[in-house]
């Protein structure tokens, strides 16, 4: 059943947003760019506001200082026109400020020993003055007189707002006070984006391209070695503890690689230590089993020696030799369930007794199967009594269907049995053993392994 186009598209969409270091870095750069852009906008708005206040104060203050030699109270109308012209000139000259300050409204206040007066132009264009009767507003003028410059808002978060500014523009050394007050209407970021939609789109496109590029670069520099390290960790976790990862780096990734290598080394050391302890216990157990009968003492260790000699003749790897050694040591561990009277019987076994003996390979495999890490040695234990012609037990396997280690152990097991005394016969001499193995080529034994075995120095 094929997936529908809708399901495929949905799967692709979610796969694209699947968490990865590259996408997270790209998203981080994008968010960082937006935050920086927003912070720059706020900085420009605040900086422009402060610059405008400073220009207004200095420009009008210089003119007022020039006019102060006369009675300034009589020149309020002239000062009003001058401020209006200067404000207009500053707004027109500062194009960036035009965006932030769409409009300006100013007022002029004067105090000469008495109450505060408001100077303004009426509808007919006549300059008039009126006394300030509002005590709260009068106190705000007194505050501006004391602090020189006051503003109604110290913070700007990007939303539309209005800032009232009062500036003391009085020349130094004069008894009167001249204040200028105006409102700055700052536009919010959303309105600016709407009025400059094309510029905003270009900004975001450029931001995404830069973020994507930087994300790819940083993910290549960071994610690739981490990905390689992850693959190496999986290989080590699969059991290849001798594997080592070399990053050639001195940073945190290099430290992680070194920690991974150290962990693998400690696992190897711990595994070897535990395995040596376990093998020691199992060898002691097999010796105890062999010791059940005086005729089989040392049998398992001799079989192991012969099996290892055949394995070296086959040029087996270190790991294969390890498995072969343990398999040979434990090949008769199932005989723990065979009574001594059967093992030591001087005559021929009955069918019932032989059936009991034949169960020892399956019993041994069942014992070892309870050890999780020893599943590789089960075939050698279970099938070491199989015959090349298929007449063996327990499964009646034949030829190459018999596991290699079981074929090797079979030869070593039979050789040791023939060359040692048994209750039912004396040990064979070497010539008799050689003749027997030649006769049993491709009957009981693998002919290739027989050739290797008979060429061993100990056998010759």
Buried (B, 14 or more C-beta within 10 A) or exposed (E): EEEEEEEEEEEEEEEEEEEEBBBEBBBBBBEEBBEEBEEEBBEBBBEBBEBBBEBBBEBBBEBBBEBBEEEBEEBBBBBBEBBBEBBEEBBEEBEEBEBBBBEBEBBBBBBBEEEBBBBBBEEEEEBEBEEBEEEEBBEBBBEBBEEEBBBEEEEBEBEEBEBBBBBBBBBEEBEBBBBBBBBBBBBBBEEBBEEEEEEBEEBBEEBBEEBBEBBBEBBEEBBEBBEBBEEBBEBBEEEEBEBEBEBEEEEEBBEBBBEBBEEBEEBEEEEEEEBEEBBEEBBEBBBEBBEBBEBBBBBBBBBBBBBBBBBEBBEBEEEBBBBBBBBBBBBBBBBBBBEEEBBBBEEEBEEEBEEBBBBBBBBBBBBBEEEEEBEBBBBBBBBBBBBBBEEBBBBEBBEEEBBBBBBBBBBBBBBBBBBBEBEEEEEBEEEEBBEBBEEBBEEBBBEEBBEBBBEBEEBE
